[in-house]
Amino acid sequence: MRIYLDNCCFNRPFDDQSSIRIRLETEAKLFIQQNILHGTLILVWSYILDYENNFNPFEERRVAIELWKNNAVINVLETSEVISIAQSLQEYGIKSKDALHVACAISSTCDYFISTDDLVLKKLAGFNRIQVINPRNFVDLLETNL
């Protein structure tokens, strides 16, 4: 199963863990990463992940996230197809960087786009080109199918 985790997802373990929601999303994201390392899931990376991560002001976070690129099977580069898909996603009210993430996932034929961004999840609920899902819900799905 091919998946794409957006920048919010990669940063979740570094967020304040005092909220139960954030702790659960963190645990789910860590479980997803274990499945990537075990080869159960195929990670897709992209140029927009590199771009956003390069602006992370916290070196420890930036380096930890960057290392996940080594576990990706596919690295999506900017293409006219990615840009075109991203432009069409902006019609749903998705911000340009978020649209590029989703476009990279679509162009690499990911099965799931995993995010903790409520706005992206809400605006793309029921979107038919890729399943957009929160890491907690994805883990539920994954465990059901194991």
ZATORLO-47057 format. One record per residue (C-alpha): x, y, z; residue number from 1. Coordinates in Angstrom, 1 decimal. Example, Ala and Ser with C-alpha at 12.3 -4.5 7.8 and 13.67 -1.06 7.14 Angstrom:
<rs>
X, Y, Z, doro
12.3, -4.5, 7.8, 1
13.7, -1.1, 7.1, 2
</rs>
This chain:
<rs>
X, Y, Z, doro
0.0, 0.0, 0.0, 1
1.5, 3.3, -1.1, 2
1.1, 6.3, 1.3, 3
2.1, 9.9, 1.5, 4
2.5, 11.7, 4.9, 5
2.3, 15.5, 4.7, 6
4.6, 17.8, 6.7, 7
2.0, 18.2, 9.5, 8
2.1, 14.5, 10.0, 9
5.9, 14.3, 10.1, 10
5.9, 17.1, 12.7, 11
3.2, 15.6, 14.9, 12
5.6, 13.9, 17.4, 13
7.2, 17.2, 18.1, 14
4.0, 19.0, 19.0, 15
2.9, 19.6, 22.6, 16
1.7, 16.1, 23.7, 17
-0.6, 17.4, 26.5, 18
-3.7, 17.0, 24.3, 19
-5.0, 13.4, 24.0, 20
-5.8, 14.0, 20.3, 21
-2.2, 14.9, 19.6, 22
-0.9, 12.0, 21.6, 23
-3.1, 9.6, 19.7, 24
-2.2, 11.0, 16.4, 25
1.5, 10.8, 17.4, 26
1.1, 7.1, 18.4, 27
-0.7, 6.4, 15.1, 28
2.0, 8.2, 13.1, 29
4.7, 6.2, 14.9, 30
2.8, 3.0, 14.2, 31
2.7, 4.0, 10.5, 32
6.4, 4.6, 10.5, 33
7.0, 1.1, 12.0, 34
5.0, -0.4, 9.1, 35
7.1, 1.6, 6.6, 36
10.3, 0.2, 8.1, 37
8.9, -3.3, 8.0, 38
7.9, -3.0, 4.4, 39
4.2, -3.3, 5.0, 40
3.7, 0.3, 3.7, 41
5.4, 2.1, 0.8, 42
6.4, 5.7, 1.6, 43
6.3, 8.4, -1.0, 44
8.4, 11.5, -0.6, 45
8.3, 14.8, -2.6, 46
10.1, 18.0, -3.4, 47
7.5, 19.9, -1.4, 48
8.3, 17.9, 1.7, 49
12.0, 18.8, 1.2, 50
11.1, 22.4, 0.6, 51
8.9, 22.8, 3.7, 52
11.2, 20.8, 5.9, 53
14.2, 23.0, 4.9, 54
12.4, 26.0, 6.6, 55
11.9, 24.1, 9.9, 56
13.7, 26.4, 12.4, 57
14.4, 23.5, 14.7, 58
17.5, 21.6, 13.5, 59
16.7, 18.4, 15.5, 60
13.2, 18.2, 13.9, 61
14.4, 19.1, 10.5, 62
17.1, 16.3, 10.5, 63
14.8, 13.7, 12.0, 64
12.2, 14.3, 9.3, 65
14.8, 14.5, 6.5, 66
16.0, 11.0, 7.4, 67
12.6, 9.6, 6.4, 68
13.4, 10.4, 2.8, 69
15.9, 7.5, 2.9, 70
12.9, 5.1, 3.6, 71
10.9, 6.4, 0.7, 72
10.6, 4.2, -2.4, 73
9.4, 7.1, -4.6, 74
10.5, 10.7, -4.7, 75
8.1, 12.9, -6.6, 76
9.7, 15.9, -8.4, 77
7.9, 19.0, -9.7, 78
6.3, 18.3, -13.0, 79
3.6, 20.0, -15.1, 80
1.2, 17.2, -14.0, 81
1.8, 17.9, -10.3, 82
1.3, 21.7, -10.9, 83
-1.9, 21.1, -12.9, 84
-3.3, 18.8, -10.2, 85
-2.4, 21.3, -7.5, 86
-4.1, 24.1, -9.3, 87
-7.3, 22.1, -9.6, 88
-7.1, 21.3, -5.9, 89
-6.9, 25.0, -5.0, 90
-10.5, 25.2, -6.4, 91
-11.5, 23.2, -3.3, 92
-10.0, 25.9, -1.1, 93
-6.8, 24.1, -0.4, 94
-3.7, 26.3, 0.1, 95
-0.9, 26.1, -2.5, 96
1.6, 24.1, -0.5, 97
-1.1, 21.6, 0.8, 98
-2.3, 21.3, -2.8, 99
1.2, 20.4, -3.9, 100
1.5, 17.7, -1.3, 101
-1.8, 16.1, -2.4, 102
-0.9, 16.5, -6.0, 103
2.4, 14.7, -5.4, 104
0.5, 11.9, -3.7, 105
-2.0, 11.7, -6.6, 106
0.7, 11.8, -9.3, 107
2.6, 8.9, -7.7, 108
-0.7, 6.9, -7.4, 109
-0.7, 6.7, -3.6, 110
-3.6, 4.9, -2.0, 111
-3.7, 7.3, 0.9, 112
-2.8, 10.9, 1.7, 113
-2.3, 11.1, 5.5, 114
-2.6, 14.4, 7.3, 115
-3.3, 15.9, 10.7, 116
-4.4, 19.2, 9.1, 117
-8.1, 19.6, 9.8, 118
-8.7, 22.0, 7.0, 119
-7.2, 19.7, 4.4, 120
-9.1, 16.7, 5.9, 121
-12.4, 18.6, 5.9, 122
-12.1, 20.2, 2.4, 123
-11.1, 16.9, 0.8, 124
-13.5, 14.6, 2.6, 125
-15.0, 12.4, -0.1, 126
-12.5, 13.5, -2.7, 127
-12.5, 10.8, -5.4, 128
-8.9, 10.9, -6.6, 129
-7.2, 9.8, -3.4, 130
-8.3, 8.9, 0.1, 131
-7.4, 11.7, 2.5, 132
-7.3, 10.5, 6.1, 133
-6.1, 11.3, 9.6, 134
-3.3, 8.9, 10.9, 135
-5.6, 7.6, 13.7, 136
-8.3, 6.6, 11.2, 137
-5.6, 5.1, 8.9, 138
-4.3, 2.9, 11.6, 139
-7.9, 1.7, 12.3, 140
-8.1, 0.8, 8.6, 141
-4.7, -0.8, 8.5, 142
-5.4, -3.0, 11.5, 143
-8.7, -4.1, 10.1, 144
-6.9, -5.3, 6.9, 145
-3.9, -7.0, 8.6, 146
</rs>
